[in-house]
Amino acid sequence: MLIQPWDASLDEAEWRTWIAEGHDFGLLSVNGLPGHPPSTVPTHFSCDGPHILIHLARPNPVWQAIAHDPAVVLTVIGDYAFVPGPWRAGPGTPPRDGVPTSYYTAVQFTGRAQIVDDPEAKAELLRRQLAHFQPDGDHAPVAVGRPPYGRMLSGIRGLRLEVADVLAKFKYDDHKPVEHRGAVADHLTERGQGLDAPAALQQRRRLDRIGTWKP
């Protein structure tokens, strides 16, 4: 993933906060078997210290590829919006000559995947995931041999990703003048389609922290 200096995460806390704010659905990318293309799986995940926890159905064909090559990438994308050319035209430039772009946040986790098959280990993985997704505890106990989850454990496999590297990108025109970024954020808010509002929020947040971009 190309990250220009002005698109880089300002610090580790920035991308960690963004993930913790509910960005817990991503695309797991796995190297393909010899002669086959890479495999991708859209999936929820949860963070557990230096690890990422995922579980998938046992029949998922991705398991064979992971066993062959455990090096994987999990990509999380959000707060994206298309920014039309006229919004980006500089002073003295005809609006039709403005060049469009995309705004987005992306975080990529790279590491080695460990397959979890032991029933109790899978149950513990699910307990940790449920602690994230249902923190109120409004679910039945996850225990081997105890319904409803006990009988379902054989139908899934767990994946524990040991994170080796993280790339984080916040692409919101931070190298443009302050007035330009503020105006685009206003346009996004006014348009109000798709993820325009959270994209504008990210742009304004970065604007407050960065101000005028200094290489």
C-alpha positions as CSV (number, residue, x, y, z in Angstrom):
1,M,0.0,0.0,0.0
2,L,1.5,3.3,-1.1
3,I,1.5,5.8,1.8
4,Q,2.5,9.4,1.0
5,P,4.1,11.3,3.9
6,W,0.9,13.4,4.4
7,D,-1.3,10.3,4.4
8,A,0.6,8.5,7.1
9,S,-0.8,7.8,10.5
10,L,0.3,10.5,12.9
11,D,1.1,8.0,15.6
12,E,0.3,4.5,16.6
13,A,-2.6,5.7,18.8
14,E,-4.4,7.2,15.8
15,W,-4.9,3.9,13.9
16,R,-5.5,1.9,17.1
17,T,-8.2,4.4,18.1
18,W,-9.8,4.1,14.6
19,I,-9.9,0.3,14.8
20,A,-11.3,0.5,18.4
21,E,-14.1,2.8,17.3
22,G,-15.9,-0.1,15.6
23,H,-13.8,-0.8,12.5
24,D,-13.7,-4.6,13.0
25,F,-14.6,-6.0,9.6
26,G,-11.9,-6.6,7.1
27,L,-10.7,-8.6,4.1
28,L,-8.3,-11.5,4.9
29,S,-5.9,-12.1,2.0
30,V,-4.1,-15.4,1.7
31,N,-1.5,-16.6,-0.8
32,G,-2.9,-19.1,-3.3
33,L,-1.9,-22.6,-3.7
34,P,0.6,-23.3,-6.5
35,G,-1.1,-22.5,-9.8
36,H,-4.0,-20.7,-8.1
37,P,-4.8,-17.0,-7.4
38,P,-4.8,-15.5,-3.9
39,S,-7.8,-16.1,-1.8
40,T,-9.7,-13.4,0.0
41,V,-12.3,-13.7,2.8
42,P,-14.5,-10.9,4.2
43,T,-14.7,-11.4,8.0
44,H,-15.2,-9.8,11.4
45,F,-12.2,-9.9,13.7
46,S,-11.2,-8.8,17.1
47,C,-7.9,-7.7,18.5
48,D,-6.3,-9.5,21.4
49,G,-3.0,-7.9,22.4
50,P,-0.5,-8.5,19.6
51,H,-2.9,-11.0,18.0
52,I,-6.0,-10.8,15.8
53,L,-8.7,-13.4,16.3
54,I,-10.9,-14.7,13.5
55,H,-13.1,-17.8,13.1
56,L,-14.4,-19.2,9.8
57,A,-16.5,-22.2,8.8
58,R,-14.5,-25.4,8.5
59,P,-15.6,-26.0,4.8
60,N,-14.0,-22.6,3.8
61,P,-11.5,-23.4,1.1
62,V,-9.1,-20.8,2.5
63,W,-7.8,-23.2,5.1
64,Q,-5.8,-25.3,2.7
65,A,-4.1,-22.2,1.4
66,I,-3.3,-21.0,5.0
67,A,-1.8,-24.4,5.9
68,H,0.4,-24.2,2.8
69,D,1.5,-20.6,3.5
70,P,0.5,-19.0,6.8
71,A,1.7,-15.5,5.7
72,V,-1.5,-13.4,5.5
73,V,-2.7,-9.8,5.3
74,L,-5.9,-8.4,6.9
75,T,-7.1,-5.1,5.3
76,V,-9.6,-2.9,7.0
77,I,-11.1,0.0,5.0
78,G,-13.6,2.7,6.1
79,D,-14.6,6.3,6.1
80,Y,-14.3,6.5,2.3
81,A,-15.8,9.0,-0.1
82,F,-15.4,10.0,-3.8
83,V,-14.3,13.6,-4.1
84,P,-15.3,15.1,-7.4
85,G,-12.9,17.3,-9.4
86,P,-14.7,20.6,-9.0
87,W,-14.3,20.4,-5.2
88,R,-10.5,20.1,-5.6
89,A,-9.9,22.8,-8.2
90,G,-7.3,25.3,-6.9
91,P,-7.6,29.1,-6.9
92,G,-7.8,30.4,-10.5
93,T,-8.5,26.9,-11.9
94,P,-11.7,26.3,-13.8
95,P,-13.8,23.8,-11.7
96,R,-14.0,21.4,-14.6
97,D,-10.2,21.2,-14.6
98,G,-10.1,19.9,-11.0
99,V,-8.9,16.4,-10.5
100,P,-11.1,14.0,-8.5
101,T,-9.7,11.6,-5.9
102,S,-10.8,9.1,-3.2
103,Y,-10.7,9.7,0.5
104,Y,-10.4,6.7,2.9
105,T,-8.8,5.2,5.9
106,A,-7.0,1.8,5.5
107,V,-5.2,-0.3,8.0
108,Q,-3.3,-3.4,6.9
109,F,-2.1,-6.1,9.4
110,T,0.6,-8.5,8.1
111,G,1.6,-11.6,10.0
112,R,1.5,-15.4,10.3
113,A,-1.7,-17.2,10.9
114,Q,-1.9,-20.0,13.4
115,I,-4.9,-22.4,12.9
116,V,-6.8,-23.2,16.0
117,D,-8.5,-26.6,16.1
118,D,-8.4,-27.7,19.7
119,P,-12.0,-27.5,21.0
120,E,-11.2,-25.7,24.2
121,A,-8.9,-23.3,22.4
122,K,-11.6,-22.6,19.9
123,A,-14.1,-22.0,22.7
124,E,-11.7,-19.5,24.4
125,L,-11.2,-17.7,21.1
126,L,-15.0,-17.4,20.7
127,R,-15.3,-16.2,24.3
128,R,-12.7,-13.4,23.6
129,Q,-14.5,-12.4,20.4
130,L,-17.9,-12.3,22.1
131,A,-16.4,-10.1,24.9
132,H,-15.6,-7.7,22.1
133,F,-18.8,-7.9,20.0
134,Q,-21.3,-8.5,22.9
135,P,-19.6,-6.9,25.9
136,D,-22.9,-6.9,27.8
137,G,-22.6,-10.7,28.0
138,D,-26.0,-11.3,26.6
139,H,-25.2,-14.7,25.2
140,A,-25.1,-18.3,26.4
141,P,-21.8,-19.6,27.8
142,V,-19.3,-20.8,25.3
143,A,-18.2,-24.2,26.6
144,V,-17.2,-27.5,25.1
145,G,-20.0,-30.0,25.2
146,R,-22.6,-27.5,26.3
147,P,-25.3,-26.2,24.0
148,P,-25.7,-24.1,22.0
149,Y,-22.1,-23.4,21.1
150,G,-20.6,-26.7,22.1
151,R,-22.1,-28.7,19.3
152,M,-21.1,-26.0,16.8
153,L,-17.4,-25.9,17.6
154,S,-16.7,-28.8,15.2
155,G,-18.0,-26.8,12.3
156,I,-15.5,-23.9,12.7
157,R,-11.8,-23.4,12.9
158,G,-10.1,-20.5,14.6
159,L,-7.3,-18.3,13.3
160,R,-4.9,-16.4,15.5
161,L,-2.9,-13.9,13.5
162,E,0.4,-12.9,15.1
163,V,0.9,-9.3,13.8
164,A,4.4,-8.6,12.5
165,D,3.7,-5.2,10.7
166,V,1.0,-2.6,10.5
167,L,0.5,-0.1,7.7
168,A,-2.0,2.7,8.3
169,K,-3.2,5.3,5.8
170,F,-5.5,8.3,6.3
171,K,-6.0,9.8,2.8
172,Y,-7.7,13.2,3.2
173,D,-5.7,15.7,1.2
174,D,-3.7,16.8,4.3
175,H,-1.1,18.4,2.0
176,K,-3.7,20.8,0.6
177,P,-4.2,24.3,2.2
178,V,-6.3,24.5,5.3
179,E,-9.1,26.4,3.6
180,H,-9.3,23.8,0.8
181,R,-9.6,20.9,3.3
182,G,-12.2,22.7,5.3
183,A,-14.3,23.5,2.2
184,V,-14.1,19.8,1.0
185,A,-15.3,18.6,4.4
186,D,-18.2,21.1,4.2
187,H,-19.1,19.7,0.7
188,L,-19.0,16.1,2.1
189,T,-21.3,17.0,5.0
190,E,-23.7,18.8,2.7
191,R,-23.8,15.9,0.2
192,G,-24.3,13.4,3.0
193,Q,-24.2,10.2,0.9
194,G,-22.7,6.8,1.9
195,L,-19.8,7.4,4.3
196,D,-19.5,11.2,3.5
197,A,-20.1,12.2,7.1
198,P,-17.5,10.0,8.7
199,A,-15.0,10.9,5.9
200,A,-15.6,14.6,6.6
201,L,-15.1,13.9,10.4
202,Q,-11.8,12.2,9.7
203,Q,-10.7,15.1,7.5
204,R,-11.6,17.7,10.1
205,R,-10.0,15.7,12.9
206,R,-6.7,15.5,10.9
207,L,-7.0,19.2,10.0
208,D,-7.2,20.1,13.7
209,R,-4.1,18.0,14.5
210,I,-2.0,18.9,11.4
211,G,-3.0,22.4,10.5
212,T,-0.8,23.5,7.6
213,W,1.1,20.6,6.2
214,K,4.9,20.9,6.8
215,P,7.0,18.4,4.9
